[in-house]
Amino acid sequence: RNERVKRLELIYSLHKIGLSNKEISEYLNNKNLKTFRNHNIYTPKLICVTLKKYKIRLLRNKDTIIQIKESLYVRPY
């Protein structure tokens, strides 16, 4: 699972420096990197969907818990 995260971060970093989906897919294919599930080559459409889902994931994980407050209430039995 750690390799998948590294691959997502690589694709996202290539996207952030300005590479197009086609250039990213060509880069990964030239490095002989295959998809994890089916061991297929990367396509520009797959890169597009991967980036879309990864951005949603980053937004979802951006929410953090700032403070948790607990209290104890005791009443007679």
N, C-alpha and C positions, 0 to 999 in steps of 0.2 A: 504494500500500500504506500510506503514511503516513496518508492520510485514513481508512482503515479503523481504524487504531489510535486515532486521535482520536475516531472515532465510538464505539468500544468504551469508551474512557475517559469519554466523555460519558455513556453509558448507565450505566456503573458509578458515576459520581459522582452521578447522579440517584437511583440505587438507594440509595447510602449516605446521602443526606439524607432518605430515608424515602418516596420516591414509590413507588407500586405499579406493577406491570407495565402495567396499563391506563393509568395516568397518564403513564408514560414513553412508551408507544406513541402516546398522544394528543399529547403534547408534540412528538415527532419528526414526526408527521404534520402537525401545525399549522405546523411550520417547513418543510414541503414537502420533507423529507428522505426519500429512498426507499432501499430495500435496494440493496446494491452489485451483487449478482449478477443479480437478476431485475427490479430497479427496481419492486418492489411496495411497498405500504404496510406499516408495522410493525403487528404484532398483539401482544396480550399474551403469547400462547404463544411467539412468536418472541423476544420480550424475555426470557422465562423461560429458554429454551434458550441464548440468547446469554450471559446472565449466568452460567449454569451452566458453560458452556464457558470463559468468560473467567476465572472463579474457579479452575478446574482449571489453566488456563494460568499464572495468577499463582503457584499453588502449585508447579508444575513449574519455573518460572523462579526460584523462591526459592532453590533449591539452588545454591550457589556453590562454586567451588574455593577452598579456603583456602590450600593450599600444594602446590607441585609440587617433588618432589625428584628430581634425576637423579644418576646416578653412572656412572663410567667404569671398566670392568674391563679390564685389559690382561694378556694372557698370552703366553708365548713361542710363536712360530710354528713 
